[in-house]
Amino acid sequence: MTDTPHGSQEGLYSGPLPWDIGRPQPAFLQLAEAGALQGQVLDVGCGTGEHTLMCAALGLDATGVDLAPIAIDRARAKARERGLTARFLRHDALRLAELGESFDTVLDSLVFHIFPDGERGAYVESLGSVLEPGGRLFLLCFSDRQPGEGEYGPRRVSRAEIADAFAHGWKIDSIEAARIDNTVIPEGVRSWLAALTRL
């Protein structure tokens, strides 16, 4: 998760990031193993590229976008080191339509929950602008069941908030409890994994 609604997150990359665990999140790895990720894949807020590279390793056409140039540089370096072909672009998650492309699968790992209420609709519209009808969105975000809001981490999101945000133009296939691995809380963070289809 590195894309923000305002400005750049360059400063965050001066030190360790709790969500940058050096491997895919378990929830997305399970989706990959189940064959749920297909076609052309866009990883929104890709950070240093673990999910984009996971898709590339599966032979998928994978693109990652993030606002932070240092994240994109690190993702490209990982691709070279691993001998994988993936595309990484500096781009705003609220302006995905400007990519001028459409995708079959979109991944959101820890981006949705960073947007304030006033920008959430614009983000959902942006996601929809790059998904083909019938395309799938897989979204992983902090759950309201995770304690400590205001003490650490981003805002929490309820199942109902996800359903409301995607009430128009989307089919909600599932919203299930999941876990976010991180470098701070050994047992992981309670989260929601939503699977949605663009209508």
C-alpha positions as CSV (number, residue, x, y, z in Angstrom):
1,M,0.0,0.0,0.0
2,T,1.8,3.1,-1.2
3,D,-0.7,5.2,-3.1
4,T,-2.2,8.2,-1.3
5,P,-5.1,10.5,-2.1
6,H,-2.8,13.6,-1.6
7,G,0.8,14.0,-2.6
8,S,3.6,11.6,-2.5
9,Q,4.7,9.0,0.1
10,E,8.4,9.4,-0.7
11,G,9.2,10.1,3.0
12,L,7.7,6.7,4.1
13,Y,10.4,4.9,2.2
14,S,13.2,6.3,4.3
15,G,12.6,3.6,6.8
16,P,11.0,0.1,7.2
17,L,7.4,-0.2,6.2
18,P,5.1,-2.4,8.3
19,W,3.2,-3.7,5.2
20,D,6.3,-4.3,3.0
21,I,6.9,-7.9,4.1
22,G,8.9,-9.1,1.1
23,R,6.3,-11.5,-0.2
24,P,2.6,-11.5,-1.2
25,Q,-0.1,-11.2,1.4
26,P,-1.5,-14.6,2.2
27,A,-5.0,-13.7,1.0
28,F,-3.7,-12.8,-2.5
29,L,-1.4,-15.8,-2.6
30,Q,-4.4,-18.0,-2.0
31,L,-6.3,-16.3,-4.9
32,A,-3.3,-16.9,-7.2
33,E,-3.1,-20.5,-6.2
34,A,-6.8,-20.9,-6.8
35,G,-6.5,-19.5,-10.3
36,A,-8.7,-16.5,-9.6
37,L,-6.2,-14.0,-11.0
38,Q,-6.5,-13.9,-14.8
39,G,-5.7,-12.0,-18.0
40,Q,-4.2,-8.6,-17.8
41,V,-3.7,-7.6,-14.1
42,L,-3.4,-4.1,-12.6
43,D,-2.0,-3.8,-9.1
44,V,-3.1,-0.5,-7.7
45,G,-0.8,1.0,-5.0
46,C,1.7,-1.7,-5.8
47,G,4.5,-0.5,-3.5
48,T,7.6,-2.5,-4.1
49,G,5.8,-4.8,-6.3
50,E,5.3,-8.2,-4.6
51,H,1.8,-8.8,-5.9
52,T,2.6,-7.6,-9.4
53,L,5.6,-9.9,-9.5
54,M,3.5,-12.8,-8.1
55,C,1.2,-12.3,-11.1
56,A,4.2,-12.1,-13.5
57,A,5.6,-15.3,-12.1
58,L,2.2,-16.9,-13.1
59,G,2.7,-15.8,-16.6
60,L,0.1,-13.0,-16.4
61,D,0.5,-9.6,-18.1
62,A,1.1,-7.6,-14.9
63,T,1.2,-3.9,-14.3
64,G,1.8,-2.1,-11.0
65,V,1.1,1.5,-10.3
66,D,2.1,3.7,-7.3
67,L,2.7,7.3,-6.6
68,A,6.1,6.9,-4.9
69,P,9.0,6.9,-7.4
70,I,11.2,5.1,-5.0
71,A,8.6,2.3,-4.7
72,I,8.5,2.0,-8.4
73,D,12.3,1.9,-8.6
74,R,12.5,-0.9,-6.0
75,A,9.8,-2.9,-7.8
76,R,11.7,-2.6,-11.1
77,A,14.9,-3.7,-9.3
78,K,13.1,-6.8,-7.9
79,A,11.8,-7.7,-11.3
80,R,15.3,-7.6,-12.8
81,E,16.7,-9.6,-9.8
82,R,14.0,-12.3,-10.2
83,G,14.1,-12.4,-14.0
84,L,10.5,-11.5,-14.3
85,T,8.7,-9.3,-16.9
86,A,6.4,-6.8,-15.3
87,R,5.6,-3.1,-15.9
88,F,5.7,-0.5,-13.1
89,L,4.4,3.0,-13.6
90,R,4.2,6.1,-11.3
91,H,0.5,6.9,-11.4
92,D,-2.3,8.3,-9.2
93,A,-4.9,5.7,-8.1
94,L,-7.6,8.4,-8.5
95,R,-6.7,8.9,-12.2
96,L,-6.5,5.4,-13.5
97,A,-8.6,6.2,-16.6
98,E,-5.6,8.2,-17.8
99,L,-3.7,5.0,-18.3
100,G,-5.9,4.5,-21.4
101,E,-6.1,0.8,-20.8
102,S,-8.4,-1.8,-19.5
103,F,-7.7,-4.9,-17.4
104,D,-9.3,-8.2,-16.5
105,T,-8.2,-8.2,-12.9
106,V,-7.4,-5.4,-10.5
107,L,-5.7,-5.8,-7.1
108,D,-6.0,-3.4,-4.2
109,S,-3.8,-4.3,-1.3
110,L,-4.3,-1.8,1.5
111,V,-5.3,1.2,-0.6
112,F,-9.1,1.5,-0.2
113,H,-8.9,2.3,3.5
114,I,-6.6,5.3,3.1
115,F,-9.2,7.4,1.3
116,P,-11.4,9.7,3.3
117,D,-15.2,9.5,2.7
118,G,-15.1,12.4,0.3
119,E,-12.7,10.6,-2.0
120,R,-13.9,7.1,-1.7
121,G,-16.4,7.4,-4.5
122,A,-13.8,8.9,-6.8
123,Y,-11.5,6.0,-6.1
124,V,-14.2,3.4,-6.8
125,E,-15.1,5.2,-10.1
126,S,-11.4,5.2,-11.0
127,L,-11.2,1.4,-10.4
128,G,-14.2,0.9,-12.5
129,S,-12.7,2.9,-15.4
130,V,-10.0,0.3,-16.0
131,L,-12.0,-2.9,-15.6
132,E,-13.7,-4.6,-18.4
133,P,-17.3,-5.6,-17.8
134,G,-17.0,-9.0,-16.1
135,G,-13.6,-8.1,-14.8
136,R,-12.7,-8.8,-11.2
137,L,-11.5,-6.6,-8.3
138,F,-9.9,-8.1,-5.3
139,L,-9.6,-5.7,-2.4
140,L,-7.8,-6.2,1.0
141,C,-8.3,-3.6,3.7
142,F,-8.2,-3.1,7.5
143,S,-11.3,-4.4,9.2
144,D,-13.3,-2.6,11.8
145,R,-12.8,-5.8,13.9
146,Q,-9.1,-4.9,14.4
147,P,-8.7,-3.0,17.7
148,G,-6.5,0.1,18.1
149,E,-8.0,2.5,15.7
150,G,-6.4,5.9,16.3
151,E,-3.4,4.3,18.0
152,Y,-1.8,2.7,15.0
153,G,-2.5,1.9,11.4
154,P,-5.0,3.3,9.0
155,R,-8.7,3.8,9.5
156,R,-10.8,0.7,9.9
157,V,-13.5,-0.3,7.4
158,S,-16.7,-2.2,8.0
159,R,-18.2,-4.8,5.7
160,A,-21.2,-2.5,5.2
161,E,-18.9,0.4,4.1
162,I,-17.4,-1.8,1.4
163,A,-20.8,-2.9,0.2
164,D,-22.1,0.7,0.1
165,A,-19.0,1.9,-1.8
166,F,-19.6,-0.7,-4.5
167,A,-23.4,-0.7,-4.6
168,H,-23.6,0.7,-8.1
169,G,-22.0,-0.8,-11.2
170,W,-20.6,-3.8,-9.3
171,K,-21.6,-7.2,-8.1
172,I,-20.3,-8.1,-4.7
173,D,-19.2,-11.7,-4.9
174,S,-17.9,-12.0,-1.4
175,I,-16.6,-10.1,1.6
176,E,-14.7,-12.4,3.9
177,A,-12.6,-12.1,7.0
178,A,-8.8,-12.3,6.2
179,R,-5.5,-11.4,7.7
180,I,-2.8,-8.8,6.8
181,D,0.7,-10.0,7.5
182,N,3.0,-7.2,8.6
183,T,6.3,-6.6,10.4
184,V,4.8,-5.2,13.6
185,I,2.0,-7.5,14.8
186,P,3.1,-11.2,14.7
187,E,-0.4,-12.6,14.6
188,G,-1.4,-10.3,11.7
189,V,-4.1,-7.7,11.4
190,R,-7.8,-8.4,10.9
191,S,-8.9,-7.4,7.5
192,W,-11.6,-7.9,4.8
193,L,-11.0,-9.5,1.5
194,A,-13.6,-8.4,-1.0
195,A,-14.2,-10.0,-4.4
196,L,-16.2,-7.9,-6.8
197,T,-17.2,-8.1,-10.4
198,R,-17.6,-5.1,-12.7
199,L,-21.0,-4.9,-14.4
